[in-house]
Structures are given as C-alpha cells and as structure tokens.
Amino acid sequence: MLFRSVSQSISSEVENFPGYPDGVTGPEMMVQLQAQAQRFGTDVRDGWVTKVDFSGPVHKVWVNDTKEIHAQTVIISTGASAKYLGLPSEQHYLQMGGGVSACAVCDGFFYRNQEVVIVGAGDSACEEAHYLSKLCKKVTMLVRSDKFRASRIMEERVRKTENIDILMNHDTVEVVTYVSAHRNLLW
C-alpha cells in the first residue's frame, strides 16, 4: 500500500535519486514511482493516516479515522517541514501573511521580478534559490558558515546561476522591509 508524498510531489527538480542521470521533476518522479509500484500489485490509496497500533505482529493503521488496514510492514515517511529562524520579525511577517515564505514553489510567483533572499546552505535552500532565479531579478543566499551543506551538484548549480549571489558567513539577525516606488525588499 502506498500513500502519496506531498513534499516530493511539488519539488521542482530531484538531482540525487538513483536512476535519473539527468535529474527529474518531483511530480514526474512520483508518477513513475507509483506506476512501478502498481505494476507489482501495490494498492495506492489517498487519505490521512490518523492512528496506528504496532503492539502485535500484525500492524494496524487507520485511515481517516474510519478504515482499518492490517500490514506486516509499515514504512513511516513524514516528509519535510519548514525550518524557521525564530526571529520575532520573521514571525511578524509570517503572521501578516506576506514577506516570509518557506516554499518557493508555493509562493515564488508573489516575488516575480523582485529581489529575494534565501537563508540556508543545504539542498533545499539551493533548490529554492535555483527555482526562484527563474522568476526573480536577483536571489541572494545567506550562508551562515564558510561552506555549503548541500550536495556538490546543487552547490555547483547555484554557483553557476548568474542572478544568484552567495554571501558566506552571514547570520540573519532581523527581517525588515524596504519599500520604494520600485521594489519591496525583505532582509
């Protein structure tokens, strides 16, 4: 039985999964993985797992609080969750509903042709920066240390992208907005 992954299904590009030498988009990969699983008899269902019982040899999983499913093996894949900086100014903009985002694919169009800042140095930050570089005038990456945590291919991709600036050894201490007739920048 397979329940779909939301986070992977919206990823713009997956570069580090075996079998895709040229990379693949998240949605394309999910369709292919589902087709392969179904070819071997996997039962694909949509729903929310709301309860589990692993106390016996047969595991029990409840879907949408109603459907009980029994299985010998259950794989738990909780997906990704946003990591925020914990700054009061960041929380202010999150509560306002604009200016701070944890999903470039979800919110990138709001910042089309603007200058944006990404905080981070891992694969997710690099993927978000690369995605935004196709929408935004300029993307600045603030990296807290002197090196990336991302895979080599993701680091190389952002370094080669002309409208991505990388600032190493930079901590974010506050998020502020600068508004003029020409731009709305968040730092």
Order of alpha helices (4+ residues) and beta strands (2+ residues): alpha-alpha-beta-beta-beta-alpha-alpha-beta-alpha-beta-alpha-beta-beta-beta
